[in-house]
């Protein structure tokens, strides 16, 4: 019945889009936050050296191309195994050969790595969570005003 209401009332589609986007932002924010907490709780802090970067391109909704630089780091784990791996967080490509602080968690032979900085541990997931609440709030208000 709810879906029939939305299909017959085009004014509600905008509110539904905001609500769905908000839920998506909330999901991503809480997923990243929980992942970061898990890595911090069980992971090992160490220093890594940025040895190279890989570039990845992404197009936004306007068709504009953005280039992101993901560092490839080398570090030695607590067992003395030297490891090279690409990080999932984009950083300034001018930081090559500079040490960074990381936290790694070895799980099933793979490393989960996060940068040990306040931004990546706290602020990055909070950006998604706050955006999720804002988008969801706009969607809910929109829907309540149109019904």
N, C-alpha and C positions, 0 to 999 in steps of 0.2 A: 504494500500500500504506500509506503514512504517513497519508494522508487517511482511509482506511478505519479505521485504528487510532484516530484522533481521533474519528470519528463513533460508534464503538462504545464508547468509553471517555470518559464525560462528565467524569471527574476531570481530564482533560488539557486541556479547553477553557479553563479559567482561565489555565493556563500559556501556552497559545497566544495568548490575548488580551494578556497582559502582553508576550509576545515581539513580537507585531505592533505594539503601541503603542510599545514601545521602539525598534523599527526605524523607525517613523514619526518619533519625536522625533529620532533620530539623523540621519535624512534632512533634516529641517527645519533642525536645528542646523548641519550641514555646508553646506547650501545657503546659509543666511544668512551663515555665516562666509566662504565663498568669494565670495559677492556683495560683502560688505563689503571683503574684501581687494582685489578687482578695482577697486572704486570708489576705494579709498585709493591704489592703485598708479597709476591713470591719471587720477583725478579732480582737480578744482580746488577748493581750499579758499577759502571766502568767508564773508561774513556775510549773513544774511537777516533780514528783519523779519517777525514773525508779524502778519498783518493781520486774520485771522479764524480761526474754528474751524468744523469741521463735526462734527455729532454722529452717531454710529452706535450702534445698539442690538444687543446680542447676548444670547441666552439660554443659560444653562449647563444642565447635565444635570438640575439640580433645578428647572428652569423659572424660575429667578430671572433678571431682566433686569438687564443691566449696560450703562451708557452710557460710550462711549469718545469722547474729544475728539481729533480729528486737526487739527493746525494747517495753515492755508493760509499759505504764506510768499511773500514777494516778494523777489527778488534780481536783481542785474545780473550776467550772465555775463561772461567774459573778452573777448567780442566787443562788449560794450556793450548787449546785448539784455536788456531788463527782462522778467523772467519771473515769473509767479504760478503756484504749483502746490501741491497738497495733499501733505503728507508721509504716509508709511505708518506712522509711529510716533506713538503717543498720548502727549500731554503735558498738563500742568496748564493748564486753560483760562484761568487768571488771568494768563497770560504775554502777553496781547495787547499789541501795539506794542513788544515787547521784542526786541532783536536776539539771534540765536542763530548759532552757528557750524555750517556745513554743508560737506559735500564733495559736489560734483555731477559727474556724468559724462554728457556729451551723446552719445547713441547713436541713430543713425537719426532725428534730429530730436526725440527724446524725452529728457527728463532723468531720470536715476536719481539720487536724492538720499538721503543719509544724514546724520543728525546727527553732528557731529564731537565726540563725547563718549566717554569711556572705557566707559560703560555700554553704549551702542549698538554700539560697535566690538568690544568684547571680551566683556563679561559676558552680554549678551542671547543670543548664540549658544551660549555655554557652558552656560547654564541648560538649553537644549534638549539639548545633547550629554550632559551629566551625567545628566539625566532619562532619556535614551535608554539609557545604560549601566545605570542602576539598574533600569528596567523590564525591559530585556532580561535582565539578570542574574537578577531574580526569576523571569522566565518560564523561563529555562533551568534554574534550580535546581528549580522546580516540576515541570517536565517530567522531569528526571532522577530526582527522588524518586518520581514516580508510575509510571514505566516499570518 
